[in-house]
Each structure stands twice: as structure tokens, then as C-alpha cells.
Amino acid sequence: MNEKYQKQYRIPSARLQTWDYGWEGKYFITICTKDKLHYFGKILNGKMILSNIGVIANLMWYEIRNHQKNVELGEFVVMPNHAHGILILNNINPLSVAPGQQRFQNQGKNTISSISGSYKSAMTKHCNRLDFDFGWQTRFYDRIIRDETSFQNISNYIINNPMNWEKDKFIKDE
């Protein structure tokens, strides 16, 4: 059974415990809206039609590179209730630490958690400022991309995601 923290059960991390998510690498992330509501728009004939909130989600993603100098952006798509993207972290000053050693040493601004958190925060602030009703799921999904074949497969998955919406595991009827 999970331990309690502040009288509540803790949810175990889904992150790979032997990996530092600030290390150089490619990461596939999926960020979902609260309750998987369709805040970002709709799919029509295999194309994503962005709502006003969807436009903000799209613009804010491309702002990441203006705030994180060591990040390149791979493919990205906004879907009705989630967004998929590839973050490519390039270490400016690589750490001389072996994989698995000091797992929590790099919880700073150059981890995928902090980057996705900043993205979600910026999105929320803009939506609140414009009086849009909007919310995020508290966590996000990630996958470490370990080779070029996986990178190409994930890139194609992202590009083709709007055409495959009816089969999407994140679909939820409005």
C-alpha cells in the first residue's frame, strides 16, 4: 500500500527512477486537459480545427524555445483534449554523472517536468487573463525516445494523429 503524505495517499511516480529527465535526449510527451474536455477545438475531416484556447496552446508550445535555450522542438500537434509533442534536450553543460546516480540531482528548469509545467502554467495564465474556462490534468505522460526508429515512428504518430482521432485513446465524447 502507498504511504500517506499529509493524510493522503501518494501516487507513485510513473517516471523511470534510474533516469534524470534533465539529461540530453529526446522525449515524447502528452499533456491532457482536465477531465479530457475538448477545450482545444474539434477534428473535422481528419483536420484539427483550433478553438481560441487551442490557438493559445499551439502558440505557447513554440514559445518554449524562447525560454529554454537548450530545448529543440520536434513534431507537435494540438488535439481536442490533449497535445502531443517531442522535446529534444541538448545539454549546455553536461553533468559528469553516471546513469542512475543521483536521480534527483537535476530538478531545475531544464527537465521535461519543469518545461511541461511552465508550458501548462503559461497556458493557464493566458486563458485566465482572457476569461476562458480551462484546466489541465495534473500530470503528463512521457516516453524517452531511445533510437532514430522510435523517433521517426513517434513523429509520424504525431503528424497523423488528427486523421486517427476516432481511434485515439484520449477521445471522450463531449
C-alpha positions as CSV (number, residue, x, y, z in Angstrom):
1,M,0.0,0.0,0.0
2,N,1.3,3.5,-0.7
3,E,2.5,5.6,2.1
4,K,0.4,8.6,3.2
5,Y,1.7,12.2,3.0
6,Q,-0.4,14.9,4.7
7,K,-3.0,12.2,5.4
8,Q,-3.4,11.4,1.7
9,Y,-2.1,8.5,-0.3
10,R,0.8,9.4,-2.5
11,I,0.7,8.4,-6.1
12,P,3.9,6.7,-7.2
13,S,5.9,8.4,-9.9
14,A,5.5,7.0,-13.4
15,R,8.9,8.3,-14.3
16,L,11.8,5.9,-14.8
17,Q,13.6,6.0,-11.5
18,T,17.1,5.4,-13.0
19,W,16.8,8.3,-15.4
20,D,17.4,12.0,-14.9
21,Y,14.9,13.8,-17.1
22,G,17.2,16.8,-17.5
23,W,19.7,14.6,-19.4
24,E,20.3,15.2,-23.0
25,G,17.8,13.2,-25.1
26,K,14.5,13.1,-26.9
27,Y,11.2,12.9,-25.1
28,F,7.7,12.3,-26.3
29,I,5.1,14.0,-24.0
30,T,1.4,14.1,-23.9
31,I,-0.5,16.7,-21.9
32,C,-4.2,16.3,-21.3
33,T,-6.9,18.7,-20.4
34,K,-8.8,18.4,-17.1
35,D,-11.4,15.6,-17.4
36,K,-10.4,15.3,-21.0
37,L,-12.7,18.1,-22.0
38,H,-12.5,19.3,-25.6
39,Y,-11.1,22.8,-24.9
40,F,-8.8,22.9,-27.9
41,G,-11.2,22.5,-30.7
42,K,-12.5,19.7,-32.9
43,I,-11.5,17.3,-35.6
44,L,-13.3,17.8,-38.9
45,N,-12.5,15.5,-41.9
46,G,-9.2,14.5,-40.3
47,K,-8.0,18.0,-39.6
48,M,-7.8,19.8,-36.3
49,I,-9.9,23.0,-36.1
50,L,-8.4,25.0,-33.2
51,S,-10.6,26.9,-30.8
52,N,-9.3,30.2,-29.3
53,I,-7.8,28.1,-26.4
54,G,-6.3,25.7,-29.0
55,V,-4.6,28.6,-30.7
56,I,-3.1,29.6,-27.4
57,A,-1.9,26.0,-26.8
58,N,-0.3,26.0,-30.2
59,L,1.4,29.4,-29.8
60,M,2.6,28.7,-26.2
61,W,4.3,25.5,-27.3
62,Y,6.5,27.3,-29.8
63,E,7.4,29.9,-27.1
64,I,9.2,27.1,-25.2
65,R,12.3,27.6,-27.3
66,N,12.4,31.3,-26.3
67,H,12.6,30.4,-22.7
68,Q,14.6,27.2,-22.7
69,K,17.8,27.7,-24.8
70,N,18.8,24.1,-24.6
71,V,15.5,22.8,-26.0
72,E,14.7,22.0,-29.6
73,L,11.1,21.2,-30.5
74,G,10.2,18.2,-32.6
75,E,6.8,17.4,-34.0
76,F,3.8,18.8,-32.2
77,V,0.0,18.6,-32.5
78,V,-2.9,20.1,-30.6
79,M,-5.8,17.7,-30.4
80,P,-9.3,18.4,-29.0
81,N,-8.4,17.4,-25.4
82,H,-4.6,16.9,-25.4
83,A,-1.4,17.8,-27.0
84,H,1.5,15.6,-28.2
85,G,5.0,16.9,-28.7
86,I,8.6,16.0,-28.8
87,L,11.1,17.8,-26.6
88,I,14.8,17.5,-27.5
89,L,17.1,18.4,-24.7
90,N,20.6,19.4,-25.5
91,N,22.9,19.8,-22.5
92,I,24.8,23.0,-22.5
93,N,27.0,21.8,-19.6
94,P,26.6,18.0,-19.5
95,L,26.8,16.6,-16.0
96,S,29.6,14.0,-15.3
97,V,27.2,11.7,-13.6
98,A,26.6,8.0,-14.5
99,P,23.0,7.0,-15.4
100,G,21.1,6.2,-12.3
101,Q,23.4,8.0,-10.0
102,Q,21.9,10.9,-8.0
103,R,18.4,10.5,-9.6
104,F,17.1,13.8,-8.1
105,Q,20.1,16.0,-8.7
106,N,18.6,17.9,-11.6
107,Q,15.1,19.1,-10.6
108,G,15.8,22.5,-12.0
109,K,14.4,24.4,-15.0
110,N,15.9,22.1,-17.7
111,T,13.9,19.0,-17.0
112,I,10.9,17.8,-19.0
113,S,8.8,18.2,-15.9
114,S,9.7,21.8,-15.4
115,I,9.4,22.6,-19.1
116,S,5.9,21.0,-19.4
117,G,4.9,22.7,-16.1
118,S,6.0,26.1,-17.4
119,Y,4.0,25.4,-20.6
120,K,0.9,24.5,-18.7
121,S,1.3,27.5,-16.3
122,A,1.7,29.9,-19.2
123,M,-1.3,28.5,-21.0
124,T,-3.4,28.7,-17.8
125,K,-2.4,32.3,-17.2
126,H,-3.2,33.4,-20.7
127,C,-6.6,31.6,-20.6
128,N,-7.4,33.1,-17.2
129,R,-6.4,36.6,-18.4
130,L,-8.8,36.2,-21.3
131,D,-11.5,34.8,-19.1
132,F,-11.5,31.4,-20.8
133,D,-12.7,28.4,-18.8
134,F,-9.8,26.0,-18.9
135,G,-7.9,23.4,-16.9
136,W,-5.2,20.8,-17.2
137,Q,-4.9,17.2,-15.9
138,T,-2.4,17.4,-13.1
139,R,0.2,15.1,-14.6
140,F,1.5,14.3,-18.1
141,Y,2.6,11.2,-20.0
142,D,6.2,10.8,-21.2
143,R,8.4,8.4,-23.1
144,I,12.1,8.5,-23.5
145,I,12.9,8.2,-27.2
146,R,15.9,5.9,-27.4
147,D,16.7,5.5,-31.1
148,E,16.1,7.0,-34.5
149,T,13.4,4.4,-35.5
150,S,11.3,5.3,-32.4
151,F,11.8,9.0,-33.1
152,Q,10.5,8.6,-36.7
153,N,7.6,6.4,-35.6
154,I,6.6,8.9,-32.9
155,S,7.0,11.8,-35.2
156,N,4.7,10.1,-37.8
157,Y,2.2,9.2,-35.0
158,I,2.0,12.9,-34.0
159,I,1.7,14.1,-37.6
160,N,-1.1,11.6,-38.4
161,N,-2.9,11.9,-35.0
162,P,-5.8,14.2,-36.3
163,M,-6.6,11.7,-39.1
164,N,-6.7,8.9,-36.5
165,W,-8.8,10.7,-33.9
166,E,-11.6,8.2,-33.9
167,K,-9.2,5.5,-32.7
168,D,-7.5,7.8,-30.1
169,K,-7.2,6.5,-26.6
170,F,-7.8,10.1,-25.2
171,I,-11.1,10.5,-27.1
172,K,-14.0,11.4,-24.9
173,D,-17.4,12.4,-26.1
174,E,-18.4,16.0,-25.3
